[in-house]
Amino acid sequence: MTTTRKPNLEPMTLTIPEVAALLDINLIAAYELARQTGFPAFKIGRRIIVPRDALNSWLRQSAENQTAFHGRVK
């Protein structure tokens, strides 16, 4: 009898808890981020997912658009 194994692939998408862990932010902040315009999150059924490549692009673009931080944290 041959058993079929699932290939060991890196997922193309991330869940919001995974995004929170990767960005080192809390879960509430990650869900708030997912609701922001321009953040690459979308729903499939009831799940909110973020394409891994889109998150990396968003981070790069956000970093390039930032100037030195001189404000207060709200």
C-alpha positions in Angstrom: 0.0 0.0 0.0 1.4 3.4 -1.0 0.6 6.4 1.1 0.4 9.8 -0.5 2.1 12.6 1.3 1.3 16.2 1.0 4.2 18.2 -0.5 6.1 20.3 2.0 5.3 23.7 0.5 5.5 27.1 2.1 2.0 28.6 2.1 1.4 31.4 -0.4 -1.0 33.2 2.1 -0.9 34.1 5.7 -3.7 34.3 8.3 -4.1 37.5 10.4 -2.5 35.7 13.5 0.5 34.8 11.3 0.8 38.4 10.1 0.6 39.6 13.7 3.4 37.2 14.7 5.6 38.2 11.7 5.2 41.9 12.3 5.5 41.5 16.1 2.2 43.3 16.7 -0.8 42.2 18.7 -3.7 40.4 17.1 -6.1 43.4 17.5 -3.5 45.7 15.7 -3.2 43.1 12.9 -7.0 43.0 12.3 -7.0 46.8 12.3 -4.2 46.8 9.8 -6.1 44.4 7.6 -9.0 46.8 7.5 -6.9 49.7 6.3 -7.2 50.8 2.7 -4.2 49.6 0.7 -3.3 46.7 2.9 -3.3 43.5 0.9 -5.8 41.5 2.8 -9.0 39.9 1.5 -11.7 37.5 2.6 -12.2 34.0 1.4 -15.4 32.9 3.0 -15.0 33.9 6.7 -11.2 33.9 6.6 -9.1 36.9 6.1 -5.9 36.1 4.3 -2.9 38.0 3.1 -0.7 36.9 0.2 2.8 36.5 1.4 4.4 38.3 -1.6 1.9 41.2 -1.4 2.7 41.7 2.3 6.4 41.9 1.5 5.7 44.4 -1.3 3.4 46.4 1.0 6.2 46.5 3.7 8.8 47.6 1.2 6.6 50.3 -0.3 5.5 51.5 3.2 9.1 51.8 4.3 10.0 53.8 1.2 7.1 56.2 1.6 7.9 56.9 5.3 9.9 59.9 6.3 11.7 60.1 9.7 9.2 59.6 12.5 8.8 62.9 14.5 5.3 62.5 15.8 3.6 61.1 18.8 2.3 57.6 19.0 -1.4 57.6 19.5 
